[in-house]
Amino acid sequence: MKISQENKELTRRKILECAVELIITKGFKDASMREIAKNAGVSNPTIYNYFPTKEQLLYAYIELKHEQAREILVKIEDFHTYTLREQLQTLIETELELYLEDREFIIQISEMVFHSSSIKLDSLYNTNRIFVETVNEMFSLAIESGEIEKPPFETLLPKLFWDYFVVVVAYWVNDESESFEDTTQFIDHSMGLIESILNSSLLNKAADLGLFLFKKHLLSSITKFAMPKTKLKTAKQKLGEVFHG
């Protein structure tokens, strides 16, 4: 009997839920795929159909949280009236709320990325599609409404904001203050800085400076390196004319 897409998604989420619980209890290294499959009520071959490796469970968990955060934001009726800063800050706070019940699991992922290096940070970038798309929509609407000027390197900003989000999570997992007050302060201050930069002409001025340096120095350097090759080509042409009359 063919399994529906809805049932497949339910099975996938059940496997993830059991994986998180077991990894929190036993640790990533000692939690086996066989035991995760048993707790989820699926066969050993089935779990590998959903997640070929144990690392894929970590990536799928992060993607799921991005998806759930987006679903929550969509349900906020007046979300479109929020300022860009309020939208971005709500996204971050929503993600952290979703991580909260699995904080021990997030701590393990963080340690594997930043300390043991058993998971490459680059691999996490494959999980950020929904997050980046969500942020990109926020920036696009803010530009369209005239809230902020169109910044240079517009397509890079959502990806840079993902980098910032990774820093926030890294700060949060090490925050021992009551109710994570330090993280709240960190987000407030850093988002204030981001807002000030976006509302100023700083990015455009920095882009103008970069373009000037590129034109005046880098291009001239390239030209200098290219000159010998050009002269060599001309010399070869003249030499050919001599030999061939």
C-alpha positions as CSV (number, residue, x, y, z in Angstrom):
1,M,0.0,0.0,0.0
2,K,1.3,3.4,-1.0
3,I,2.1,5.7,2.0
4,S,0.7,9.2,1.7
5,Q,3.0,12.3,1.8
6,E,1.2,13.3,5.0
7,N,2.1,10.0,6.7
8,K,5.6,10.2,5.5
9,E,6.0,13.6,7.1
10,L,4.5,12.3,10.3
11,T,7.0,9.4,10.3
12,R,9.8,11.8,9.6
13,R,8.9,14.1,12.5
14,K,8.5,11.1,14.8
15,I,11.9,9.9,14.0
16,L,13.4,13.3,14.6
17,E,11.5,13.6,17.9
18,C,12.9,10.2,19.1
19,A,16.4,11.1,17.9
20,V,16.4,14.3,19.8
21,E,15.2,12.6,23.0
22,L,17.8,9.8,22.7
23,I,20.7,12.1,21.9
24,I,19.8,14.3,24.8
25,T,19.9,11.2,27.1
26,K,22.8,9.3,25.6
27,G,24.8,11.9,23.6
28,F,25.2,12.0,19.9
29,K,28.0,9.5,19.8
30,D,26.3,6.8,21.8
31,A,22.8,7.2,20.3
32,S,22.5,4.6,17.6
33,M,20.3,4.7,14.5
34,R,19.0,1.3,15.5
35,E,17.7,2.5,18.8
36,I,16.2,5.6,17.3
37,A,14.4,3.5,14.8
38,K,13.1,1.2,17.6
39,N,11.8,4.2,19.7
40,A,10.1,5.7,16.6
41,G,8.4,2.4,15.8
42,V,10.1,2.0,12.3
43,S,12.4,-0.7,10.9
44,N,16.1,-0.2,10.5
45,P,15.9,0.0,6.7
46,T,13.1,2.6,7.0
47,I,15.0,5.0,9.1
48,Y,17.8,5.0,6.5
49,N,15.3,5.8,3.8
50,Y,14.5,9.0,5.7
51,F,18.0,9.8,7.1
52,P,21.0,8.1,5.4
53,T,23.3,9.2,8.2
54,K,23.0,10.3,11.8
55,E,24.3,13.7,10.9
56,Q,21.4,14.2,8.6
57,L,19.1,14.0,11.6
58,L,20.8,17.2,13.0
59,Y,20.4,19.0,9.7
60,A,16.8,18.0,9.3
61,Y,16.1,19.2,12.8
62,I,17.4,22.7,12.1
63,E,15.5,22.8,8.8
64,L,12.3,21.8,10.7
65,K,12.7,24.6,13.2
66,H,13.2,27.1,10.4
67,E,10.0,25.8,8.8
68,Q,8.0,25.9,12.1
69,A,9.3,29.5,12.8
70,R,8.1,30.6,9.4
71,E,4.7,29.0,10.0
72,I,4.3,30.9,13.3
73,L,5.2,34.2,11.7
74,V,2.7,33.7,8.9
75,K,-0.1,33.3,11.5
76,I,0.7,36.7,13.1
77,E,-2.2,38.8,11.7
78,D,-0.5,42.2,11.8
79,F,3.0,41.0,11.1
80,H,3.2,43.0,7.9
81,T,2.8,46.2,9.9
82,Y,6.0,45.4,11.9
83,T,9.1,47.4,11.2
84,L,12.0,45.4,9.5
85,R,13.8,45.3,12.9
86,E,10.7,44.0,14.6
87,Q,10.2,41.3,12.0
88,L,13.9,40.2,12.1
89,Q,13.9,40.2,15.9
90,T,10.7,38.3,16.1
91,L,12.1,35.6,13.8
92,I,15.2,35.2,16.0
93,E,13.1,35.1,19.2
94,T,10.7,32.6,17.7
95,E,13.5,30.3,16.7
96,L,15.1,30.4,20.1
97,E,11.7,29.6,21.7
98,L,11.4,26.6,19.5
99,Y,14.9,25.5,20.5
100,L,14.3,26.0,24.2
101,E,12.7,22.6,25.0
102,D,15.5,20.9,23.2
103,R,18.3,23.1,24.5
104,E,20.5,20.2,25.6
105,F,20.3,18.9,22.0
106,I,21.3,22.4,20.6
107,I,24.2,22.6,23.0
108,Q,25.5,19.2,21.7
109,I,25.2,20.5,18.1
110,S,27.0,23.7,19.1
111,E,29.8,21.8,20.8
112,M,30.2,19.5,17.8
113,V,30.5,22.5,15.4
114,F,32.6,25.0,17.5
115,H,34.7,22.7,19.7
116,S,35.1,19.1,18.5
117,S,34.7,20.1,14.8
118,S,33.0,16.8,14.1
119,I,30.4,18.8,12.1
120,K,31.7,21.4,9.7
121,L,30.1,24.8,10.0
122,D,29.8,24.8,6.2
123,S,27.5,21.8,6.4
124,L,25.0,23.9,8.4
125,Y,24.7,26.3,5.5
126,N,22.8,23.6,3.6
127,T,20.0,23.9,6.3
128,N,19.4,27.7,5.9
129,R,17.3,27.9,2.8
130,I,13.9,28.6,4.5
131,F,15.5,31.0,7.0
132,V,17.3,32.9,4.2
133,E,14.2,33.0,2.0
134,T,12.2,34.4,5.0
135,V,14.7,37.1,5.7
136,N,15.0,38.0,2.0
137,E,11.2,38.6,1.9
138,M,11.4,40.9,4.9
139,F,14.2,42.9,3.3
140,S,12.4,43.1,-0.1
141,L,9.2,44.4,1.5
142,A,11.2,46.9,3.6
143,I,12.9,48.2,0.4
144,E,9.6,48.2,-1.6
145,S,7.8,50.2,1.1
146,G,10.6,52.7,1.4
147,E,11.5,51.8,4.9
148,I,15.1,51.4,4.0
149,E,17.1,52.3,0.9
150,K,18.1,49.5,-1.5
151,P,21.5,48.5,-0.1
152,P,24.5,47.3,-2.1
153,F,24.9,43.5,-2.3
154,E,21.3,43.1,-1.5
155,T,21.2,39.4,-2.2
156,L,24.0,38.8,0.3
157,L,22.3,40.5,3.3
158,P,19.9,37.5,4.1
159,K,22.9,35.2,4.2
160,L,24.9,37.6,6.4
161,F,21.9,37.7,8.7
162,W,22.0,33.9,8.9
163,D,25.7,34.2,10.0
164,Y,24.5,36.7,12.7
165,F,21.8,34.2,13.8
166,V,24.4,31.5,14.2
167,V,26.4,33.9,16.5
168,V,23.2,34.6,18.5
169,V,22.6,30.8,19.0
170,A,26.2,30.3,20.0
171,Y,25.8,33.1,22.6
172,W,22.4,31.7,23.8
173,V,23.8,28.1,24.5
174,N,26.4,29.6,26.8
175,D,24.1,32.0,28.5
176,E,23.6,31.1,32.2
177,S,21.7,34.3,33.1
178,E,18.2,34.1,34.5
179,S,15.6,33.7,31.8
180,F,18.4,34.3,29.3
181,E,18.4,38.0,30.0
182,D,21.9,38.4,28.7
183,T,20.9,36.9,25.3
184,T,17.9,39.3,25.2
185,Q,20.2,42.3,25.8
186,F,22.7,41.0,23.2
187,I,19.9,40.7,20.6
188,D,18.6,44.2,21.5
189,H,21.9,45.9,21.2
190,S,23.1,44.1,18.1
191,M,19.8,44.5,16.3
192,G,19.9,48.2,17.2
193,L,23.3,48.4,15.5
194,I,22.0,46.5,12.4
195,E,19.0,48.9,12.2
196,S,21.2,52.0,12.4
197,I,23.5,50.7,9.6
198,L,20.5,49.8,7.4
199,N,18.9,53.2,8.0
200,S,22.1,55.1,7.2
201,S,24.1,55.5,4.0
202,L,27.0,53.6,5.6
203,L,26.6,50.5,3.4
204,N,26.4,52.6,0.2
205,K,29.5,54.6,1.2
206,A,31.4,51.4,2.0
207,A,30.4,50.0,-1.4
208,D,31.6,53.2,-3.1
209,L,34.9,52.9,-1.3
210,G,35.3,49.3,-2.3
211,L,34.5,50.1,-5.9
212,F,37.0,52.9,-6.0
213,L,39.8,50.8,-4.5
214,F,38.9,48.0,-7.0
215,K,39.0,50.4,-10.0
216,K,42.1,52.4,-9.0
217,H,44.3,49.7,-7.5
218,L,43.2,46.1,-8.2
219,L,42.4,46.7,-11.9
220,S,45.7,48.6,-12.4
221,S,47.6,45.7,-10.8
222,I,45.8,43.3,-13.1
223,T,46.7,45.4,-16.1
224,K,50.4,45.5,-15.1
225,F,50.5,41.7,-14.8
226,A,48.7,41.4,-18.1
227,M,51.1,43.8,-20.0
228,P,54.0,41.3,-20.3
229,K,51.6,38.7,-21.8
230,T,50.3,41.3,-24.3
231,K,53.8,42.3,-25.3
232,L,54.9,38.6,-25.6
233,K,51.9,38.0,-27.9
234,T,52.9,41.0,-30.1
235,A,56.5,39.8,-30.2
236,K,55.4,36.3,-31.3
237,Q,53.3,37.8,-34.0
238,K,56.2,39.9,-35.4
239,L,58.5,36.9,-35.2
240,G,56.0,34.9,-37.2
241,E,55.9,37.6,-39.9
242,V,59.6,37.4,-40.2
243,F,59.7,33.6,-40.7
244,H,56.8,33.5,-43.0
245,G,57.7,36.5,-45.1
